């Protein structure tokens, strides 16, 4: 049995396509009993998690894990800062020096890593 990790995580760039890493990530977070929210371009549901659109207010987000490339991130800068997460995970292909700098200016820890590997390696 997998132990619960109490780090409410927002998957930003979520997809209903089961072959997309964001989709796999949602399923793995649920499997690890991590509280998870998801935001994507289109609404849907993955592993019982509703994929929301827009920029909904979410309570107590600990981690934002990015599955959006740098060119699509600027529209979310203010939203990310408003959510005030403790950390942002830049998954492969999402690192953005501008967002990293902005996050650090707001005392948000940034990590360049793969959420899936972090979960499987027990260092999430």
For each residue, the residues with C-beta under 8 A, 3 or more apart:
1:
2: 31 32 33
3: 32 33
4: 32 33 34
5: 32 33 34 124
6: 34 35 62
7: 34 35 62 63 124
8: 34 35 36 37 58 59 60 61 62 63
9: 29 34 35 36 37 61 62 63 64 65
10: 36 37 38 39 58 61 63 64 65 83 85
11: 14 22 25 26 29 36 37 38 39 65 67
12: 39 64 65 66 67 68 76 80
13: 22 39 40 66 67 68 72 94
14: 11 22 23 26 38 39 40 44 46 51 67
15: 20 22 23 40 44 51 67
16: 23 40 42 44 45 46 51
17: 20 23
18: 23 24
19: 23
20: 15 17 23 24 67
21: 24 25 67 91 116
22: 11 13 14 15 25 26 38 40 67
23: 14 15 16 17 18 19 20 26 27 46
24: 18 20 21 27 28 116
25: 11 21 22 28 29 65 67 91 115 116
26: 11 14 22 23 29 30 36 38 46 47 49
27: 23 24 30 31 46 47
28: 24 25 31 32 115 116 119 120
29: 9 11 25 26 32 34 36 115 119
30: 26 27 33 34 36 47 48 49
31: 2 27 28 47
32: 2 3 4 5 28 29 119 124
33: 2 3 4 5 30
34: 4 5 6 7 8 9 29 30 124
35: 6 7 8 9
36: 8 9 10 11 26 29 30 49
37: 8 9 10 11 49 52 58 61
38: 10 11 14 22 26 46 49 50 51 52
39: 10 11 12 13 14 51 52 53 54 55 56
40: 13 14 15 16 22 43 44 51 52 53
41: 53
42: 16 51 53
43: 40 50 51 52 53
44: 14 15 16 40 50 51
45: 16 48 49 50 51
46: 14 16 23 26 27 38 49 51
47: 26 27 30 31
48: 30 45
49: 26 30 36 37 38 45 46
50: 38 43 44 45
51: 14 15 16 38 39 40 42 43 44 45 46
52: 37 38 39 40 43 56
53: 39 40 41 42 43
54: 39
55: 39 76 79
56: 39 52
57:
58: 8 10 37 61 83
59: 8
60: 8
61: 8 9 10 37 58 64 83 84 85
62: 6 7 8 9 85 86 87
63: 7 8 9 10 85 86 87 88 89
64: 9 10 12 61 80 83 85 87 88 89
65: 9 10 11 12 25 88 89 91 115
66: 12 13 73 88 89 90 91 94
67: 11 12 13 14 15 20 21 22 25 91 94
68: 12 13 72 73 76 94
69: 72 73 93 94
70: 73 94 95 96 98 99
71: 74
72: 13 68 69 75
73: 66 68 69 70 76 77 94 96 99
74: 71 77 98
75: 72
76: 12 55 68 73 79 80
77: 73 74 80 81 99 102
78: 81 82
79: 55 76 82 83
80: 12 64 76 77 83 85 88 99 103 108
81: 77 78 84 102 103 106 108
82: 78 79
83: 10 58 61 64 79 80
84: 61 81 106 108
85: 10 61 62 63 64 80 88 108
86: 62 63 108 109
87: 62 63 64 108 109 110 111
88: 63 64 65 66 80 85 99 100 103 108 109 110 111
89: 63 64 65 66 111 113 115 118
90: 66 94 95 96 99 100 110 111 112 113
91: 21 25 65 66 67 94 113 114 115
92: 114
93: 69
94: 13 66 67 68 69 70 73 90 91
95: 70 90 100 112
96: 70 73 90 99 100
97: 100 101
98: 70 74 101 102
99: 70 73 77 80 88 90 96 102 103
100: 88 90 95 96 97 103 104 110
101: 97 98 104 105
102: 77 81 98 99 105 106
103: 80 81 88 99 100 106 108 109 110
104: 100 101 107 108 110
105: 101 102
106: 81 84 102 103
107: 104
108: 80 81 84 85 86 87 88 103 104
109: 86 87 88 103
110: 87 88 90 100 103 104
111: 87 88 89 90
112: 90 95
113: 89 90 91 117 118
114: 91 92 117 118
115: 25 28 29 65 89 91 118 119 124
116: 21 24 25 28 119 120
117: 113 114 120 121
118: 89 113 114 115 121 123 124
119: 28 29 32 115 116 122 124
120: 28 116 117
121: 117 118
122: 119
123: 118
124: 5 7 32 34 115 118 119
